[in-house]
């Protein structure tokens, strides 16, 4: 099974796979509405606006596993993201990223090591994974790495030029 084959659901509950994004670089981010890192939505949306026409998208994955910081319904999450941060990038349904109910997408993504060589569990909200236009996880950025950090921009641009 490749990342393209993993069944997902949009925030509205519609079935989807990453195959919908074949040929696109995708930044998968587990997001939360009530986290100290929630303002990262601003940088994520700027990335979407800056690179969206060039074969790139952010894909937000709401997760309530870190101190219950994403407690809302799908409708509440969508409304919050749109009204508060003007989010235009797609959001998936609320998903477990760690533990026994970890979604298979995150089973695969967490095999990838970060810049320090550490793989494994998601540390907190707003951990980021860059998937190449060919469907391979190519970079991992921990939660405190801002969406517009130089290393994230460089990784995205490298994928867009590949």
C-alpha positions as CSV (number, residue, x, y, z in Angstrom):
1,X,0.0,0.0,0.0
2,X,1.2,3.5,-0.9
3,X,0.2,6.8,0.7
4,X,-2.0,7.3,-2.3
5,X,-4.1,4.2,-1.4
6,X,-4.9,5.0,2.2
7,X,-8.6,5.8,2.7
8,X,-9.3,9.2,4.2
9,X,-12.4,11.3,4.9
10,X,-12.8,15.0,4.4
11,X,-14.1,17.2,7.2
12,X,-17.6,16.9,5.7
13,X,-17.3,13.0,5.7
14,X,-16.7,12.4,2.1
15,X,-14.3,9.6,1.2
16,X,-11.0,10.7,-0.4
17,X,-7.4,9.4,-0.9
18,X,-4.2,11.2,-1.3
19,X,-4.4,10.0,-4.9
20,X,-6.5,13.1,-5.4
21,X,-3.3,15.0,-4.9
22,X,-1.1,12.9,-7.2
23,X,1.4,15.3,-8.8
24,X,1.0,17.8,-6.0
25,X,3.3,18.4,-3.1
26,X,1.2,18.1,0.1
27,X,2.1,19.4,3.6
28,X,0.1,17.2,6.0
29,X,-0.4,18.9,9.4
30,X,-2.3,17.7,12.5
31,X,-4.1,20.8,13.6
32,X,-6.1,22.0,16.6
33,X,-8.2,25.0,17.3
34,X,-7.4,25.6,21.0
35,X,-3.7,25.2,21.1
36,X,-0.9,27.7,21.7
37,X,0.3,26.8,18.2
38,X,-3.0,27.5,16.6
39,X,-1.8,30.8,15.1
40,X,0.3,28.6,12.8
41,X,-2.8,28.5,10.7
42,X,-1.7,32.0,9.4
43,X,1.5,30.7,8.0
44,X,-0.1,27.5,6.7
45,X,-2.7,29.6,4.8
46,X,0.1,31.9,3.5
47,X,1.9,28.8,2.1
48,X,-1.3,27.7,0.5
49,X,-1.7,31.1,-1.2
50,X,1.9,31.4,-2.2
51,X,2.4,27.9,-3.6
52,X,-1.2,26.6,-4.4
53,X,-0.9,27.5,-8.1
54,X,2.4,25.7,-8.4
55,X,1.2,22.2,-7.5
56,X,1.1,22.4,-3.7
57,X,-1.5,22.1,-0.9
58,X,-1.7,22.1,2.8
59,X,-3.9,19.3,4.2
60,X,-5.1,19.9,7.7
61,X,-5.8,16.9,9.9
62,X,-7.8,17.9,13.1
63,X,-6.7,15.9,16.1
64,X,-8.0,16.0,19.7
65,X,-5.3,13.8,21.2
66,X,-3.3,16.5,22.8
67,X,-5.0,17.8,25.9
68,X,-8.4,17.9,24.1
69,X,-7.4,21.0,22.1
70,X,-9.7,20.1,19.1
71,X,-13.0,19.4,20.8
72,X,-15.3,20.8,18.2
73,X,-17.6,19.1,15.7
74,X,-16.7,19.1,12.0
75,X,-18.9,22.1,11.5
76,X,-17.4,24.0,14.4
77,X,-13.8,23.2,13.1
78,X,-14.7,24.4,9.6
79,X,-16.3,27.5,10.9
80,X,-13.4,28.3,13.2
81,X,-10.8,27.8,10.6
82,X,-12.6,29.8,8.0
83,X,-13.8,32.7,10.2
84,X,-10.7,33.1,12.3
85,X,-7.9,32.3,9.9
86,X,-9.4,32.4,6.5
87,X,-8.4,28.8,5.8
88,X,-8.9,27.7,2.2
89,X,-6.9,24.5,2.2
90,X,-8.7,21.2,2.7
91,X,-9.3,19.7,6.1
92,X,-9.8,16.0,6.9
93,X,-12.1,14.6,9.6
94,X,-10.8,14.5,13.1
95,X,-8.2,11.8,13.3
96,X,-6.0,9.9,15.8
97,X,-2.3,10.4,15.0
98,X,-0.9,8.3,17.9
99,X,-1.9,5.2,19.9
100,X,-3.9,2.1,19.2
101,X,-6.4,3.9,17.0
102,X,-3.7,5.7,15.0
103,X,-4.9,6.3,11.5
104,X,-3.0,4.3,8.9
105,X,-1.9,7.5,7.2
106,X,0.0,8.4,10.4
107,X,1.2,4.8,10.8
108,X,3.1,5.4,7.6
109,X,4.1,9.1,8.1
110,X,5.5,8.5,11.6
111,X,8.1,6.1,10.1
112,X,9.8,9.1,8.7
113,X,12.5,10.7,10.8
114,X,12.8,14.4,11.5
115,X,16.0,16.5,10.9
116,X,17.4,15.1,14.2
117,X,16.9,11.5,13.0
118,X,14.0,10.9,15.3
119,X,11.0,9.0,13.9
120,X,7.9,7.7,15.9
121,X,5.0,9.3,17.6
122,X,3.6,12.8,16.9
123,X,4.9,15.1,19.6
124,X,2.1,17.7,19.6
125,X,-0.3,19.6,17.4
126,X,1.0,21.2,14.2
127,X,3.6,18.5,13.3
128,X,4.2,18.7,9.6
129,X,5.0,16.1,6.9
130,X,5.8,17.0,3.3
131,X,4.7,14.5,0.7
132,X,6.3,14.7,-2.7
133,X,4.3,15.0,-5.9
134,X,5.2,11.3,-6.4
135,X,3.5,10.3,-3.1
136,X,6.5,9.8,-0.9
137,X,7.0,11.3,2.6
138,X,10.1,13.4,2.2
139,X,10.4,15.7,5.2
140,X,9.1,16.0,8.8
141,X,9.0,19.1,10.8
142,X,8.2,19.1,14.5
143,X,5.4,21.4,15.9
144,X,7.6,24.3,16.9
145,X,9.0,24.7,13.4
146,X,6.9,27.5,11.9
147,X,5.2,26.8,8.6
148,X,7.2,29.6,6.9
149,X,10.6,28.6,8.4
150,X,13.4,28.5,6.0
151,X,13.7,24.7,6.1
152,X,10.0,24.2,5.3
153,X,10.1,26.7,2.4
154,X,13.3,25.1,1.0
155,X,11.7,21.6,1.2
156,X,8.5,22.8,-0.5
157,X,10.4,24.6,-3.3
158,X,12.7,21.6,-3.8
159,X,9.6,19.4,-4.4
160,X,8.0,21.9,-6.7
161,X,11.1,22.0,-8.9
162,X,11.6,18.2,-9.0
